[in-house]
Amino acid sequence: MHKPDQPLRAVPAVERTLQALGPIDLPRPVVVNLVRRELAALRSGKAIPGFEAILDRVRDALRVLCDSRLQPVINGTGIIVHTNLGRAPLSAAAAEALREMGQNYSNLEYDLSRGERGGRAAYLEHSLAIVCDAQAATVVNNCAAALVLILRHFTRGERKQVVISRGELVQIGGGFRIPEILEASGAQLREIGTTNKTSLGDYSKAIGRETAMVLKVHRSNFFMGGFVESPATEEIAALARKKKIPFVEDLGSGALAAIAKLAPVEPEPTPSEILKKGVDLVCFSGDKLLGGPQAGIIAGKNKLVSALKREPFFRALRCDKLILSALQATVDCYLRQQETTEIPTIEMLRITNEALRIRGATVLAALEGLEVKASLGEGKAQVGGGTSPRSIIPSVTIDLLPRKMTLADFAARLRAAPPGLIGYIAGGRFRIDLRTVFPRQDEQVTRALRSILR
């Protein structure tokens, strides 16, 4: 260890450090930049370590940086719509659409019939309106953006108040809260009722000259039980029509299929069901239960959707050709009634435990003779993504207890093995829930386990 009073020349040169590191699977400018930053940090420290210690420090920093690159992983958590792991995996059709659109020019804003500039996403919007049983539909880059666009449009005049029940002032992913989104949009919050109880009379008393719209937020990421009361959507819709006030509902998860028929989970309202109850506009995510890319979908009355598309702010929120093409392919699966075979999210919900056990037994057979105690267990999978929070889906897990390393070390090594395998520790075992592992990944799981357990 070099003393603080030693000259700064004790810090090695950048080039010497780079040569000692050897080949690294990162662009050279990225590596050079990191090395310079690490060496600069040493100069401001109390003491300068030896060269080998410096190399270890730089290697650790490079490893952290390399791990932060966007890369595929194997989801063994049992959480189907896992926000931290990219939410919904795309269908093969959507992935192929991304490849085709990404490698070629397209008719993104070109009318092939007339040979001139055309509109954007006309076919997709038409298809979304059909699948939602709506007069019209459009797409922006996520559901929060859809809500912001709606709020900005309806509160841009003298009327600023948005009426919403206190029981629906929820916090969504990433720490964002509905009240903050409302206020950031320039809207004034008009809270009604109490946390657990809101009546139709509360809505009626709150609507006045200042009211711009009524907003209902589907409580998809939590539930309330006990002494709870709220008016039916049809009743609020009738009141909003009488007062000539727009009624909007944020559905969040965006289930286009009746998921309760596919798995033992709580039913999620579909856009079609909600619009039939008299709601003027709904917004929901494209990358949750719908099973597509990240997008925010707005559907409802043609007059209102058209007005939203004329908003100058709409351009800042619109999707690019890749998102539109992947979403188009996903919606086509629903219209062809192929969602249960083509959409990975739906397939994960409906796959049987018998099929999972057969796959699990094959993996276990490949682990025989290795330093691990392995067995099949009972899993408790979840929908995830703020959907059906009380629902537990019976599943099958591969339960592992390595004999020569700790569970934490075992989990860390699996995360580091490309592609990273993400499981969880419970009951004194490392567990891999097969419901969220694709059959095509079974061989990768086996390979990773054998490599670490040898």
Secondary structure by P-SEA (a helix, b strand, c coil): cccccccccccccaaaaaaaaccccccaaaaaaaaaaaaaaaaaccccccaaaaaaaaaaaaaaaaaacbbbbbbccccccccccccccccaaaaaaaaaaaacccccccccccccccccaaaaaaaaaaaaccccccccccaaaaaaaaaaaaacccccbbbbbccccccccccccaaaaaaaaccccccccccccccaaaaaaaccccccbbbbbcccccccccccccccaaaaaaaaaaacbbbbbbccccccccccccccccccccaaaaaaacccbbbbbccccccccbbbbbbccaaaaaaaaaccccccccccaaaaaaaaaaaaaaaacccccccaaaaaacccaaaaaaaaaaaaaaacccccbbbbbbbbccccccccccbbbbbccbbbbbccccaaaaaaaaaacccbbbbbbcccccccccccccccaaaaaaaaaaaaac
